[in-house]
């Protein structure tokens, strides 16, 4: 059965056929019209949305695809807003980088050309570089904006466009929605300045690398222990991404001499040929690195995603089995090491703080508080961690932050997830552990014994289409109007409603103001220490449930037993909430 052409898709496609688009693009459109109407509908039925984080979509021809024209129009909208926001800046400045994805370099050069044609002095990296270095470069050069061409850990068909503000952080309110408004005003290609500013583009590279890496080096607390245990066995894979440009170099700079890179995944390649998904959160992406770790009996194994902002990690347990750590576990170990070492070395003054997100484990918060360090929670997304740093800049000292989705940041010279800095710190922690006759796993066990065994789970409930969206909203309304009195037999003692900015103590009835941006998120806290977060996705037809439970770990031998009991507890909570 043939697919009928959507009227809006046909109108959008015809506008491109009539416009100043290249012949190759027009040929592809005509081919879709004649032979693949379904693809034409998908490619042209709407404009690719410039969301609060920028663009992300499948690459191809069309208004709803990532291509040189949608990138150019989005950049013109960004340029227009930056011009309005910084009328005194002369010249306006922008930094641009890209990952290893197909067309990323082309899109980066188009972005540079459009900004340059709009009078910006553009700092364009000579070749692919990690997202955290782009974030750093924005502030390093005093830019008003920055752009990273990447689709992070999405499949190979995708590409994307992350926009940054002058603080090196991804756009936050009101700039995020204001930029969207400006992008929506760009209706036609003739509204875009594409050429004429080439002389405004400055190619950057090694000098910025040096400045960035030197700051990461200053994060090291015990360089003498690295020197002492320089030959610990490290396995690293960049998963065909940008991490290869800096992470091995940074580890070598710190003094590690036994870094083993997975050669099959070392070459940047936007097709990601050796893995079904370049996402280090997934077991399949870690497979080759773990296999190498097993072969050489490595001390630690880690992987970065294509734009090198996320880190996945694996290690060997005392019984010889290998396990993957989740983002909450890695963040907890990083925070534990930094808190204990800052305290032992006398660096704490009472003005330090860490930041995590509301869906991240409570464990890093408890560790920080135990060392007298203030801990803040922000909404989900690293841009909110960056916003908190900006708010407290010059008042307090940021030590580290992170979120459950494998993103970590040490020091405030980067304002986004940083795999380069995180891998460096993880390697140092491994050396520190070995100096005490321990492993990285032993450190995690020590944390659980001291603070409790925290375990997290995530369930995504998909509800597609218009009816699905309505069902998700109805679920949220019901949770607000009829909140559970108990969950899995434990009384609900507190409810946080981030839409109403309200935290209610159900025992005393006292209400406290939640000083965070409005977000359609609910959290239920139970008497036995469980935390359940309910959050509709802003970009997908799903509602997410985050589960946090806690148990006691008396000794390392009980790790598996307690771990299994907590897994079962999470399953019991799902059943009690009718989610399975």
Beta strands, then each sheet from edge to edge (+ up, - down):
strand 1: 54-58
strand 2: 93-98
strand 3: 121-125
strand 4: 145-149
strand 5: 158-164
strand 6: 201-204
strand 7: 234-237
strand 8: 259-261
strand 9: 300-304
strand 10: 311-316
strand 11: 322-325
strand 12: 352-357
strand 13: 374-378
strand 14: 397-403
strand 15: 407-410
strand 16: 453-462
strand 17: 486-487
strand 18: 490-497
strand 19: 502-505
strand 20: 511-513
strand 21: 521-526
strand 22: 531-536
strand 23: 542-551
sheet 1: 1+ 5- 4+ 2+ 3+ 6+
sheet 2: 8+ 7+ 9+ 10- 11+
sheet 3: 13+ 12+ 14+ 15-
sheet 4: 16+ 23- 22+ 21- 18+ 17-
sheet 5: 16+ 23- 22+ 21- 18+ 19- 20+
end
